[in-house]
């Protein structure tokens, strides 16, 4: 209410996650209205912001059983696809990897233009996509 009185339209969408000792970790997507949804076996990840470009790789690869390193790689490929297709999205990226039961957030990375791993993903993913595309038979008319 106070923000509205000042002419400020406050709108927030966020992903919030964590773990309480002795319990399983969880992730929530919180909407502006204050309601939320929690990850499930059917929806093992959330994505906010510009989602249409990077979502296909996530939908095809990520399951509840995906190892953490593969999930991180997939998330970075998803972000690379979004950056490639949307000029309004760019580096730096913040990536937090949380291994179950660590109870600490030690694996935080800021990925910028100098990040060699992200450069490799960008180059390799584009090249391999074109390679696979060329290997698929053309349609028969």
Buried (B, 14 or more C-beta within 10 A) or exposed (E): EEEEEEEEEEEEEEBEBEBEEEEEBEBBBBEEEEEEEEBEEEEBBBBEEBEEBBBEBBEEBBEEEBEEEEBBBBBBBBBBBBBBEBEEBEBEBEBEBBEEEEEEEEEEBEBEEEBEEBEEBBEEBEEEEEEEEEEEEEEEE
